[in-house]
Amino acid sequence: MNISGNTLRIGIATVVIVGTVAWLAFSGYGANKSYYVTIAELGGMGDKAYHSQLRVEGFVVPGTIEQNGTHVTFILNEFESHSPKAPSGRLLKVEYKGTEPPPDTFKDDSQALAEGTYGRDGVLHANVLQAKCASKYAPAGPNQPNAKPAAPAKSTAEAHTVSAKPAA
């Protein structure tokens, strides 16, 4: 069977294009993969922690935020500062060096998510920083001002009861 030169060139070009797209897809997948870990889990990762892109969530320890432009250094605790578990919570120092300043909701006691690499110095070197508001949007507790008492819970039978209209 004889293959013409034009068909051969088109076949080679097709193989090169498909191969390049496949290689770019595969290399891009590995580069963007990050592990979501808690501060407690970070300590048990071993050497894998130093070679992986990580996403770590915690609560900003009050008084630890040091900001210089877009560079921010702070400490995360696995528990909120007003939690009874806070003194025994694991801590993680984070250095954020991003292109944008931290969000407005990034304050003491806010819940923050930092993404970056963990260094052998024990610091998470973050290039992405997200923050949730500490408790601004949480419902008021029973001992807080403007708190409304919770409605009594319905039993399971009451919750699933459906009233049917009689047929006319």
Backbone hydrogen bonds, N-H to C=O, Kabsch-Sander energy under -0.5 kcal/mol:
donor,donor_aa,acceptor,acceptor_aa,energy
3,I,1,M,-0.5
8,L,4,S,-2.0
9,R,5,G,-2.2
10,I,6,N,-2.1
11,G,7,T,-2.3
12,I,8,L,-2.5
13,A,9,R,-2.5
14,T,10,I,-2.3
15,V,11,G,-2.2
16,V,12,I,-2.4
17,I,13,A,-2.5
18,V,14,T,-2.6
19,G,15,V,-2.4
20,T,16,V,-2.3
21,V,17,I,-2.4
22,A,18,V,-2.3
23,W,19,G,-2.4
24,L,20,T,-2.6
25,A,21,V,-2.3
26,F,22,A,-2.4
27,S,23,W,-2.7
28,G,24,L,-2.3
29,Y,25,A,-1.8
30,G,26,F,-1.6
31,A,27,S,-1.7
32,N,28,G,-1.6
33,K,30,G,-0.5
35,Y,53,Q,-2.8
37,V,35,Y,-0.7
37,V,55,R,-2.5
39,I,57,E,-0.5
42,L,38,T,-1.7
43,G,39,I,-0.9
44,G,40,A,-0.6
44,G,41,E,-0.7
45,M,42,L,-1.2
48,K,45,M,-1.1
49,A,46,G,-1.4
50,Y,47,D,-1.1
51,H,47,D,-0.6
51,H,48,K,-0.8
52,S,49,A,-0.6
54,L,52,S,-0.5
54,L,116,G,-3.3
55,R,35,Y,-3.1
56,V,114,A,-2.8
57,E,37,V,-0.8
58,G,112,A,-2.2
59,F,77,N,-3.3
60,V,110,S,-2.5
61,V,75,I,-2.8
64,T,61,V,-1.7
66,E,64,T,-0.5
66,E,73,T,-2.8
68,N,71,H,-3.2
71,H,68,N,-1.7
72,V,70,T,-0.5
72,V,96,Y,-2.4
73,T,66,E,-2.5
74,F,94,V,-2.2
76,L,92,L,-3.2
77,N,59,F,-2.7
78,E,90,R,-1.4
83,S,80,E,-1.5
86,A,83,S,-1.5
88,S,85,K,-1.1
89,G,85,K,-0.5
89,G,86,A,-1.4
92,L,76,L,-2.1
93,K,122,G,-0.7
94,V,74,F,-3.2
95,E,124,L,-2.6
96,Y,72,V,-3.5
96,Y,94,V,-0.5
97,K,95,E,-0.6
97,K,126,A,-2.4
98,G,70,T,-1.0
106,F,103,P,-1.8
107,K,105,T,-1.1
109,D,60,V,-2.3
110,S,107,K,-2.0
111,Q,132,K,-0.7
112,A,58,G,-2.9
112,A,110,S,-0.5
113,L,130,Q,-2.8
114,A,56,V,-2.7
115,E,128,V,-2.4
116,G,54,L,-2.3
117,T,125,H,-2.0
118,Y,49,A,-0.8
118,Y,52,S,-0.5
119,G,117,T,-0.6
119,G,123,V,-2.7
122,G,119,G,-2.0
124,L,93,K,-2.6
125,H,117,T,-3.2
125,H,123,V,-0.7
126,A,95,E,-2.2
126,A,124,L,-1.0
127,N,115,E,-2.7
128,V,115,E,-1.5
130,Q,113,L,-2.5
132,K,111,Q,-3.3
138,A,135,S,-0.8
144,Q,141,G,-1.4
147,A,144,Q,-1.2
159,A,155,S,-2.5
160,H,156,T,-1.4
161,T,158,E,-1.0
